[in-house]
Amino acid sequence: MASPPAAKQCRICLDEGSCASLLSPCLCRGSAAWVHRDCLLKAYLHKAAFHELTCSVCGHAYSGDAAFTLGTAGLRCCEEKHGVESLPSARVLCSLAIASGDLGRYRQQLQLLQRALRIYEAAFGGSHITVGVTLGLMADAHGQLGEYHKQKEAGETALSIEEAEFGVGSSKLCSTLSTLASAHRNLGNYQQQKDILERVLGIDRAVLGPEHVDAAATMVNLADAEGNLGNYGAQQELLEKALTIKEKHFGCNHPSTAIAMVNLAAAHAHIGKYTSQQKLLVKALWIKQREFGPDHVNTTVAMRSLAESYGRLGEYQKQKELLERVLSIVEGEFGVEHLEVAATLGGLSLAEAGLGNYKKQLELAFRSTTIIEREHGRKHVRSAGALRMLAQAWASTGDYKKAAQASKEACDILQEAYGPKHVLVAEALATHAHAMGNLGQYQEQLQLAESSLKTLELHFGSQHLSILSCLAAVASAHAELGHFQEARAVAGRACAIAESSFGAEHLVTMSSLCLLANAEGALGNYESKQQLFERALRIGTARLGEGHADVALLLRGLGSALSETGRPEAAKPLLEKATLLQKEHFGLEHVETARTERCLGMILVALGNAAEAQEVLQHALSVFETRLGEAHLQVAKTLRHLAMAYPIGAPERKDAVERALPILYTEVGKEHPWTLEMMRLQTPTKRQRLEGESGTARERTLQASGQSVLETS
């Protein structure tokens, strides 16, 4: 029979006490793992080495909360004994600043370091090595606060002082060089980041040897630079070398080895190896949980990375459940308003979006954005990232105006920080392009998307998965503007990239198939459109379930394709099911529900159910007018179908045509096929007047559906 686990007891007073009164402040394990907070504080104050916030048993730094408590008490004692502006107080200020940084209190960290810097400069002058070291710490704090130009400036000054003191080849420069490389990374200067880190790696190898763990750490940083430059093969090679070194030095199941696994997993994600990414992350998380426990804060990075990998594979429920665990841990460790909480909420919002829970997505994205703005301010680059996420959430809920406002603000912030050609600006432009497309500003959508695509192709290459979102925006804009050949070419390219990167059964591939299907339909290739949507529906149903909101879009697309191949009776139940799903997820007044109603109205016209079609189309029209404005292109498209629901000569038909034409003149021009078709509806030929709305079911279907790429995109 197994022995019961040993009771926790304080390593100082040896009293068991209550578990609530004991803490584990460092890496000590076994009988030395636990200590009473009061006992720890008394021992620290008795030792009176107030700047030493490290464990005398294991030699490692105390965890942030314990270190901060001790350092605060130590600073108070030191200032009372030596004075507020004394050198001993400055040393404690630096130690306390590091503890503040470990807790994510970066503004407080910077303020403590600024106090220490003033003391050191007054005592030693501006070129003393102690000033240089403090500036290096300040550079780190600036970076954490997103103050990247200040990070670069402080890092350069620190490096100049250290080079004068130690020489340009000293290993003592490596920490500051790495901080300076981080500043260049944050500013988008990836080549400078790489150059600096290659210098660091050269120093590490010369001074410490090529197999040293510090060299492995530099390899990880250099791999990040290679990844930022799109050199994913070099990135993976460096990370594999780093992992080998760490396994040799620490063992295969050490926490440091687990960190290397997380880094290598990210590289696998860059090249679309999501299954191998997930295997690495599962192993890394197992190591971390075995070392620290299942709900320790040190497990959250691996846990969040694993959750992200689930999302990439379309396993949104697993992603959500894992991130909810992470949220519970970081809220308990840091409080509900911490940046770690904001990052986790952002991931959760994406999981909810994947599950079709768009109201929850918006709620989580808004909460995350609020935390980030409170910490950094509205005009900060990290707030720009949050605004992009919020824009996507607004779009999911159908509030396209707010989505466009948020995405435009994000673009402006990033352009101000990085300039117009930065990769982050290009990615934000792609988001804004989608937002403008949702508002019917298709020419602007195309211009934004093509500008974004040009930058991303220069950065990643023309076949990289990072350009997929941009290609989707370009294809959609071409389709909406009636450039159907261009839309098909771009959509075909997106499909090829998606399949090569993700495989034939992935959700990203599904989305690309829909793009291509709509383009084929616009060109009259209705059989191809039907086959592509059938394939997409199989993927969506298998990966998302039959009740998912995105499945409704697939049903709508397939229904449209069936109507165009002369099978309106087969299309009707699909569109009715899609409408019910969207009413459940979005409500009756959502734009996506209205788009599906419009498709259903077209089918009802084809089946000769004019009265029912008129009712459905009138409701769709009211939604578009309310949500998008009375002069929106979607209004004109709906008026076109509404006109067809009335017999030739009916005043309602004439009114619909007269309302639609001015919108079409403005949005697509007088020579566009849609405009010309509306003119023909306005002045029917003699044969049309004689035949009225007669004809075969297929003829009525094709007349009603028209270019239904616009209904399924």
C-alpha positions in Angstrom: 0.0 0.0 0.0 1.4 3.4 -1.0 2.5 5.8 1.7 0.5 8.9 2.1 2.2 12.1 0.8 4.3 13.9 3.4 2.6 16.9 5.0 3.7 20.3 4.0 5.8 22.1 6.6 7.8 25.3 6.8 11.5 24.8 6.1 12.4 27.4 8.7 10.1 26.8 11.8 9.3 23.2 10.8 5.6 23.8 11.7 3.1 22.3 9.3 0.5 25.1 9.8 -2.3 25.4 7.3 -1.7 24.9 3.6 -3.1 28.4 3.0 -0.3 30.0 5.1 2.5 28.2 3.3 4.1 29.3 0.0 6.6 27.9 -2.4 8.7 30.9 -3.4 11.5 29.4 -5.4 12.7 26.2 -7.2 13.4 24.3 -4.0 11.6 21.0 -3.8 11.0 18.3 -1.2 11.3 19.3 2.4 12.7 22.7 1.4 9.8 23.6 -0.9 7.5 25.3 1.6 7.9 28.2 4.0 5.6 30.6 5.9 5.6 34.1 4.5 6.3 35.6 7.9 9.2 33.2 8.5 10.7 34.1 5.1 10.4 37.8 5.8 12.0 37.5 9.2 14.9 35.5 7.8 15.4 38.0 5.0 15.4 41.0 7.3 17.7 39.3 9.8 20.2 38.6 7.0 20.0 42.4 6.1 21.4 41.8 2.5 18.4 43.7 1.2 19.3 43.6 -2.5 19.6 39.8 -2.5 16.1 38.6 -3.4 17.4 35.0 -4.0 17.0 31.8 -2.0 20.1 30.8 0.0 19.2 27.1 -0.4 18.8 26.7 -4.2 20.4 30.0 -5.3 17.6 31.0 -7.6 15.6 34.2 -7.5 12.4 34.2 -5.5 9.1 34.3 -7.5 7.7 37.7 -8.3 5.2 38.0 -5.5 7.5 36.8 -2.7 10.4 38.8 -4.1 8.3 42.0 -4.3 7.1 41.6 -0.7 10.6 41.1 0.6 12.1 43.8 -1.6 9.5 46.4 -0.5 10.3 45.6 3.2 14.0 45.7 2.4 13.9 49.0 0.6 12.0 50.6 3.6 14.7 49.3 6.0 17.6 50.3 3.7 16.2 53.9 3.2 15.8 54.2 7.0 19.3 53.0 7.6 21.3 54.6 4.7 19.0 57.3 3.3 16.7 57.5 0.3 19.4 58.6 -2.1 22.1 56.2 -0.9 23.9 53.6 -3.1 22.6 50.7 -1.0 19.0 51.9 -1.6 19.8 52.1 -5.4 20.9 48.4 -5.3 17.6 47.4 -3.6 15.6 49.6 -6.1 17.1 47.6 -9.0 16.3 44.3 -7.3 12.8 45.4 -6.5 12.4 46.6 -10.1 13.2 43.1 -11.4 10.6 41.6 -9.1 8.1 44.1 -10.3 8.8 43.1 -13.9 8.3 39.5 -13.0 4.8 40.4 -11.9 4.1 42.3 -15.1 4.2 45.7 -13.3 6.4 47.3 -16.0 5.5 50.9 -15.3 6.4 50.5 -11.7 9.6 48.6 -12.7 10.6 51.6 -14.9 9.9 54.1 -12.2 12.0 52.2 -9.7 14.9 51.9 -12.2 14.7 55.7 -13.0 15.1 56.4 -9.3 18.1 54.1 -9.1 19.6 55.7 -12.3 19.5 59.2 -10.8 21.4 57.9 -7.7 24.0 56.2 -9.8 24.5 59.1 -12.2 24.9 61.5 -9.2 27.4 59.2 -7.6 29.5 58.0 -10.6 28.6 60.1 -13.6 26.8 59.2 -16.8 29.5 56.9 -18.2 29.9 54.5 -15.3 29.3 50.8 -15.9 26.6 50.7 -13.2 24.7 53.4 -15.1 25.1 51.2 -18.2 23.7 48.1 -16.5 20.7 50.1 -15.1 20.0 51.6 -18.6 20.0 48.0 -19.9 17.3 47.1 -17.4 15.4 50.2 -18.3 15.6 49.2 -22.0 13.9 45.9 -21.1 11.1 47.8 -19.2 10.6 50.2 -22.1 10.2 47.2 -24.4 7.6 45.6 -22.1 5.7 48.9 -22.1 5.8 49.0 -25.9 8.0 52.1 -25.9 10.2 50.7 -28.6 12.1 53.9 -29.6 13.0 54.5 -26.0 14.0 50.9 -25.6 16.4 51.3 -28.6 17.8 54.5 -27.3 18.4 53.2 -23.8 19.9 50.0 -25.2 22.3 51.8 -27.5 23.5 54.1 -24.6 24.0 51.1 -22.4 25.9 49.2 -25.1 28.2 52.2 -25.7 29.1 52.3 -22.0 29.6 48.5 -21.7 31.8 48.4 -24.9 34.0 51.1 -23.5 34.3 49.2 -20.2 34.6 45.5 -21.4 35.6 45.7 -25.1 33.5 44.8 -28.1 34.0 41.1 -27.9 33.1 40.6 -24.2 30.4 38.2 -23.2 29.2 40.8 -20.7 27.7 42.7 -23.7 25.4 39.9 -24.7 22.5 40.8 -22.5 22.4 44.4 -23.7 22.9 43.3 -27.3 19.9 41.0 -27.0 17.8 43.8 -25.6 18.8 46.0 -28.5 18.0 43.3 -30.9 14.6 43.0 -29.3 14.1 46.8 -29.8 14.8 46.4 -33.5 12.4 43.5 -33.7 9.7 45.5 -32.1 10.4 48.4 -34.5 10.2 46.0 -37.5 13.9 46.2 -38.3 14.3 42.5 -38.7 17.6 42.5 -40.6 19.2 44.6 -37.8 17.7 42.2 -35.3 19.4 39.3 -37.1 22.7 41.1 -37.5 22.9 41.9 -33.8 22.0 38.4 -32.7 24.5 36.8 -35.1 27.1 39.0 -33.2 25.8 37.7 -29.9 26.0 34.1 -31.1 29.5 34.6 -32.3 30.5 35.9 -28.9 28.8 33.0 -27.1 30.5 30.4 -29.3 33.9 32.0 -28.9 33.7 32.6 -25.2 31.5 29.7 -24.0 31.7 27.1 -26.8 29.2 26.1 -29.5 27.3 23.7 -27.2 26.8 26.0 -24.3 23.2 26.6 -23.1 23.6 30.4 -23.4 24.5 29.8 -27.1 21.3 27.8 -27.3 19.3 30.7 -25.9 20.8 33.0 -28.5 19.9 30.5 -31.2 16.3 30.8 -30.1 16.4 34.6 -30.4 18.2 34.4 -33.8 15.6 31.9 -35.0 12.9 34.4 -34.2 14.7 36.9 -36.4 14.9 34.4 -39.3 11.2 33.7 -38.9 10.4 37.4 -39.0 12.3 37.6 -42.3 10.4 34.6 -43.6 13.4 32.3 -43.5 11.5 29.4 -41.9 14.0 26.7 -42.9 16.8 28.5 -41.1 14.5 29.2 -38.2 13.6 25.5 -37.8 17.3 24.5 -38.1 18.4 26.9 -35.3 15.6 25.8 -33.0 16.4 22.1 -33.6 20.0 22.8 -32.6 18.9 24.7 -29.5 16.7 21.8 -28.5 19.5 19.3 -28.9 21.8 21.4 -26.7 19.2 21.7 -24.0 18.4 18.0 -24.1 22.1 17.2 -23.7 22.6 19.7 -20.9 19.4 19.4 -18.9 17.9 16.1 -20.1 14.8 15.4 -22.2 12.3 16.2 -19.5 13.6 19.4 -18.0 11.5 22.6 -17.9 14.2 24.4 -19.9 14.0 21.7 -22.6 10.2 22.2 -22.6 10.7 25.9 -23.4 12.8 24.9 -26.4 10.0 22.6 -27.5 7.5 25.4 -27.4 9.8 27.5 -29.5 10.3 24.8 -32.1 6.5 24.1 -32.1 6.0 27.7 -33.2 8.4 27.2 -36.1 6.5 24.2 -37.2 3.3 26.3 -37.2 5.0 28.8 -39.5 5.4 26.1 -42.2 2.0 24.5 -41.6 3.2 21.5 -39.7 0.4 21.7 -37.2 0.3 18.1 -36.2 3.9 18.0 -35.2 3.5 21.4 -33.6 0.8 19.9 -31.4 2.9 16.8 -30.5 5.7 19.1 -29.3 3.4 21.2 -27.2 1.7 18.2 -25.6 5.1 17.0 -24.5 6.2 20.4 -23.3 3.1 20.9 -21.3 3.5 17.4 -19.7 7.0 18.4 -18.6 5.9 21.7 -17.2 2.9 20.2 -15.3 5.0 17.4 -13.9 7.6 19.9 -12.6 5.3 22.7 -11.3 1.8 21.1 -11.0 -1.2 21.1 -13.3 -2.3 24.7 -12.5 1.0 26.5 -11.9 1.5 29.8 -13.7 4.7 28.4 -15.3 2.5 26.0 -17.3 0.4 28.8 -19.0 2.7 29.6 -21.9 2.8 26.0 -23.1 -0.9 25.7 -22.3 -1.8 28.8 -24.3 0.4 27.7 -27.2 -1.3 24.2 -27.2 -4.7 25.9 -27.3 -3.6 28.0 -30.3 -2.6 24.8 -32.1 -6.0 23.3 -31.4 -7.5 26.4 -33.0 -5.3 26.1 -36.1 -6.6 22.5 -36.5 -10.2 23.6 -36.1 -10.6 21.9 -32.7 -12.2 25.0 -31.2 -13.9 23.3 -28.2 -10.5 22.0 -27.0 -9.0 25.4 -27.6 -11.7 27.0 -25.5 -11.5 24.5 -22.6 -7.7 24.9 -22.4 -7.8 28.7 -22.5 -10.5 28.8 -19.8 -8.0 26.9 -17.6 -5.3 29.4 -18.4 -7.6 32.3 -17.6 -8.4 30.8 -14.2 -4.7 30.5 -13.5 -3.6 33.9 -14.6 -6.5 35.7 -13.0 -5.6 34.0 -9.7 -1.9 34.8 -10.1 -2.0 38.3 -11.5 -5.6 39.7 -11.0 -8.4 40.2 -13.5 -6.9 43.3 -15.1 -3.4 42.0 -16.0 -2.0 41.9 -19.5 -1.7 38.1 -19.2 -5.4 38.0 -18.7 -5.9 40.2 -21.7 -3.8 37.9 -23.9 -5.8 34.9 -22.7 -9.1 36.7 -23.3 -8.0 37.4 -26.9 -7.4 33.8 -27.5 -10.7 32.8 -26.0 -12.5 35.3 -28.3 -11.0 33.5 -31.3 -12.1 30.1 -29.9 -15.7 31.4 -29.4 -15.6 32.7 -33.0 -14.6 29.3 -34.2 -17.5 27.8 -32.3 -19.9 30.4 -33.8 -20.6 32.1 -30.5 -20.1 35.6 -31.9 -21.7 37.6 -29.1 -19.4 35.9 -26.6 -16.5 36.6 -29.0 -17.3 40.3 -28.9 -17.7 40.4 -25.2 -14.3 38.8 -24.7 -12.5 40.9 -27.3 -14.0 44.1 -25.8 -12.8 43.1 -22.3 -9.3 42.3 -23.6 -9.1 45.6 -25.5 -10.2 47.5 -22.4 -7.3 46.0 -20.3 -4.7 46.7 -22.9 -5.9 50.3 -23.5 -5.9 50.9 -19.7 -2.3 49.6 -19.5 -0.8 51.2 -22.6 -3.2 53.9 -23.8 -5.4 54.1 -26.9 -2.7 55.0 -29.4 -0.2 52.3 -28.5 0.8 49.6 -31.0 -0.5 46.9 -28.7 -3.8 48.6 -28.5 -3.8 48.5 -32.3 -3.5 44.7 -32.2 -6.5 44.6 -29.8 -8.5 46.9 -32.1 -7.9 44.5 -35.0 -9.3 41.7 -32.9 -12.2 43.8 -31.8 -12.9 44.8 -35.5 -13.2 41.1 -36.4 -15.6 40.6 -33.5 -17.7 43.5 -34.5 -17.8 42.1 -38.1 -18.9 38.7 -36.7 -21.9 40.2 -35.0 -22.8 42.2 -38.2 -21.9 45.7 -36.9 -19.8 46.5 -40.0 -19.5 50.3 -39.3 -17.9 49.7 -35.9 -15.7 47.0 -37.4 -14.5 49.5 -40.1 -13.9 52.2 -37.5 -11.8 49.9 -35.3 -9.8 48.5 -38.2 -9.1 52.0 -39.6 -7.9 53.2 -36.2 -5.6 50.2 -35.9 -4.1 51.0 -39.3 -3.5 54.6 -38.4 -1.8 53.7 -35.1 0.5 51.1 -36.8 1.4 53.4 -39.7 2.3 56.2 -37.3 4.6 53.8 -35.4 6.2 51.8 -38.2 5.6 53.5 -41.5 3.4 52.4 -44.4 5.5 49.5 -45.6 5.8 47.5 -42.4 4.4 43.9 -42.3 2.2 44.6 -39.3 0.7 47.6 -41.2 0.1 45.3 -44.2 -1.7 42.7 -42.0 -3.9 45.5 -40.5 -4.7 46.8 -44.0 -6.0 43.3 -44.9 -8.3 43.4 -41.9 -9.5 46.9 -42.9 -10.0 45.8 -46.5 -12.4 43.1 -45.3 -14.2 45.7 -43.2 -14.6 48.0 -46.2 -15.9 45.1 -48.3 -18.6 44.4 -45.7 -19.7 48.1 -46.0 -19.9 47.7 -49.8 -16.9 49.9 -50.5 -15.5 47.4 -52.9 -13.1 49.7 -54.9 -11.5 50.8 -51.6 -11.4 47.2 -50.5 -9.5 46.2 -53.6 -7.1 49.0 -53.3 -6.3 48.3 -49.6 -6.0 44.5 -50.2 -3.7 44.9 -53.2 -1.5 47.3 -51.3 -1.4 44.8 -48.4 -0.7 41.9 -50.7 2.3 43.7 -52.3 4.0 44.2 -48.9 3.2 40.7 -47.6 4.5 39.1 -50.8 7.8 41.0 -50.5 8.1 39.9 -46.9 6.9 36.2 -47.1 6.9 35.3 -50.8 4.1 34.7 -53.2 3.1 31.2 -52.0 3.1 31.7 -48.2 0.1 31.0 -46.1 0.4 34.5 -44.5 -1.1 36.1 -47.6 -4.3 34.0 -47.6 -6.4 36.6 -45.8 -5.2 39.2 -48.3 -6.0 37.0 -51.3 -9.5 36.4 -49.9 -10.1 40.2 -49.7 -8.7 40.7 -53.3 -10.9 37.9 -54.7 -14.0 39.1 -52.9 -13.5 42.7 -54.1 -13.0 41.6 -57.7 -16.1 39.5 -57.6 -18.2 42.3 -56.1 -17.0 44.6 -58.8 -17.8 42.1 -61.5 -14.2 41.2 -62.3 -15.0 37.5 -62.4 -12.0 36.2 -64.3 -9.7 38.0 -61.9 -11.7 36.7 -58.9 -11.3 33.1 -60.1 -7.6 33.5 -60.7 -7.0 34.9 -57.2 -9.3 32.3 -55.6 -7.6 29.5 -57.4 -4.2 30.7 -56.1 -5.6 30.9 -52.5 -6.9 27.3 -52.8 -3.5 26.0 -54.0 -1.7 27.7 -51.1 -4.3 26.5 -48.5 -4.2 22.9 -49.6 -0.4 22.8 -49.7 -0.1 24.5 -46.3 -3.0 22.9 -44.4 -4.1 19.8 -46.3 -7.3 19.0 -48.3 -9.6 18.7 -45.3 -8.7 21.8 -43.2 -11.1 24.7 -42.5 -8.8 27.2 -44.2 -9.0 25.1 -47.3 -12.8 25.0 -46.9 -12.9 28.8 -46.9 -10.7 29.0 -50.0 -12.9 26.4 -51.8 -15.9 28.8 -51.1 -14.0 31.7 -52.7 -13.3 29.6 -55.8 -16.8 28.2 -56.0 -18.3 31.7 -56.0 -15.9 32.8 -58.7 -16.8 29.7 -60.9 -20.5 30.5 -60.4 -20.1 34.1 -61.5 -18.5 32.8 -64.7 -21.4 30.5 -65.3 -19.6 27.3 -64.3 -22.4 26.1 -62.1 -21.5 22.5 -62.0 -18.0 23.4 -60.8 -19.5 25.7 -58.2 -21.8 22.9 -57.0 -19.0 20.4 -56.7 -16.8 22.9 -54.8 -19.5 23.8 -52.3 -20.4 20.1 -51.8 -16.7 19.5 -50.9 -16.6 22.5 -48.6 -19.8 21.4 -46.9 -18.4 18.0 -46.2 -15.3 19.6 -44.5 -17.4 22.1 -42.6 -19.9 19.6 -41.3 -17.2 17.1 -40.2 -15.0 19.8 -38.5 -17.6 22.1 -37.1 -20.8 20.1 -36.7 -24.1 20.6 -38.5 -25.3 23.4 -36.2 -22.4 25.7 -36.6 -23.0 29.2 -38.0 -20.4 28.7 -40.8 -22.3 25.6 -42.0 -25.2 27.9 -42.7 -23.0 29.9 -45.2 -22.0 26.6 -46.9 -25.6 25.5 -47.1 -26.4 28.9 -48.7 -23.7 28.5 -51.2 -24.7 25.0 -52.1 -28.3 26.0 -52.4 -27.4 28.8 -54.7 -25.4 26.4 -56.9 -28.3 23.9 -57.0 -30.6 26.6 -58.1 -28.3 27.6 -60.9 -28.0 24.0 -62.2 -31.8 23.9 -62.5 -32.7 22.3 -59.2 -34.6 24.9 -57.1 -36.6 22.2 -55.4 -33.4 20.7 -54.0 -32.0 24.2 -53.1 -35.1 25.3 -51.0 -34.6 23.0 -48.0 -30.9 23.8 -47.8 -31.7 27.6 -47.7 -34.5 27.1 -45.2 -32.1 25.2 -42.9 -29.4 27.9 -43.4 -31.9 30.6 -42.5 -33.0 28.8 -39.3 -29.3 28.3 -38.2 -28.6 32.0 -38.8 -31.7 33.1 -36.9 -30.5 31.0 -34.0 -27.0 32.4 -34.1 -27.5 35.9 -35.2 -31.2 36.8 -35.0 -33.6 38.0 -37.6 -32.0 41.4 -38.1 -28.5 40.3 -38.9 -27.0 41.1 -42.3 -25.9 37.4 -42.9 -29.5 36.3 -42.1 -30.7 38.8 -44.7 -28.3 37.6 -47.3 -29.6 34.0 -46.9 -33.2 35.3 -47.0 -32.4 37.0 -50.2 -31.1 33.7 -51.7 -34.3 31.9 -50.4 -36.4 34.6 -52.0 -34.7 34.0 -55.3 -35.5 30.3 -55.1 -39.1 31.0 -54.2 -39.4 33.1 -57.3 -37.9 30.3 -59.4 -40.5 27.9 -57.9 -43.3 30.3 -58.7 -44.1 31.2 -55.0 -44.2 34.9 -55.7 -46.1 36.1 -52.6 -43.9 34.2 -50.2 -40.8 35.5 -52.1 -42.0 39.1 -51.8 -42.4 38.8 -48.1 -39.0 37.2 -47.6 -37.3 39.8 -49.8 -39.0 42.7 -48.3 -37.7 41.7 -44.9 -34.2 41.2 -46.2 -34.4 44.7 -47.8 -35.4 46.3 -44.5 -32.4 44.7 -42.8 -29.9 45.9 -45.4 -31.4 49.4 -45.4 -31.3 49.6 -41.6 -27.8 48.1 -41.1 -26.0 49.3 -44.2 -27.9 52.4 -45.4 -30.4 52.9 -48.1 -27.7 53.6 -50.8 -25.7 50.5 -50.2 -25.0 48.1 -53.1 -26.6 45.2 -51.1 -29.8 47.2 -51.1 -29.6 47.5 -54.9 -29.1 43.7 -55.3 -32.0 43.0 -53.1 -34.2 45.4 -55.0 -33.2 43.6 -58.2 -34.5 40.3 -56.8 -37.6 42.0 -55.4 -38.4 43.4 -58.8 -38.3 39.9 -60.3 -40.8 38.7 -57.7 -43.5 41.0 -59.2 -45.1 40.6 -62.7 -44.1 42.8 -65.6 -46.0 46.0 -65.4 -46.6 45.9 -61.6 -45.9 49.2 -59.9 -43.9 47.4 -57.2 -41.5 46.1 -59.9 -41.1 49.5 -61.5 -40.5 51.1 -58.1 -37.8 48.6 -57.2 -36.0 49.1 -60.5 -36.1 52.9 -60.1 -34.7 52.7 -56.6 -31.9 50.3 -57.5 -30.6 52.1 -60.7 -29.2 55.2 -59.0 -27.3 53.0 -56.5 -25.9 50.9 -59.3 -24.9 54.0 -61.3 -22.9 55.2 -58.3 -21.4 51.9 -57.2 -20.6 50.0 -60.3 -21.3 52.4 -63.3 -23.8 52.5 -66.1 -22.1 49.9 -68.3 -21.9 47.2 -65.6 -23.8 44.0 -66.4 -25.9 44.4 -63.3 -26.9 47.9 -64.3 -27.7 46.8 -67.8 -29.8 44.0 -66.5 -31.8 46.4 -64.4 -32.4 48.6 -67.4 -33.8 45.6 -69.3 -36.1 44.9 -66.4 -37.2 48.6 -66.6 -38.0 48.4 -70.3 -38.9 44.7 -71.1 -38.9 43.5 -74.7 -42.1 42.8 -76.5 -41.5 39.1 -76.1 -41.0 39.5 -72.4 -44.2 41.5 -72.1 -46.1 38.7 -74.0 -44.5 35.8 -72.0 -44.6 37.5 -68.6 -42.9 35.4 -66.0 -43.4 32.1 -67.8 -40.7 29.6 -68.8 -39.1 26.5 -67.4 -38.1 26.1 -63.8 -34.4 26.3 -64.9 -35.0 29.5 -66.9 -36.8 31.1 -63.9 -34.0 30.0 -61.6 -31.2 31.5 -63.7 -33.1 34.7 -64.2 -33.8 35.0 -60.4 -30.3 34.0 -59.3 -28.2 35.9 -61.7 -24.6 36.3 -60.5 -25.1 34.7 -57.2 -21.4 34.9 -56.2 -22.6 37.9 -54.5 -25.1 36.0 -52.4 -22.7 33.4 -51.0 -19.5 35.3 -50.3 
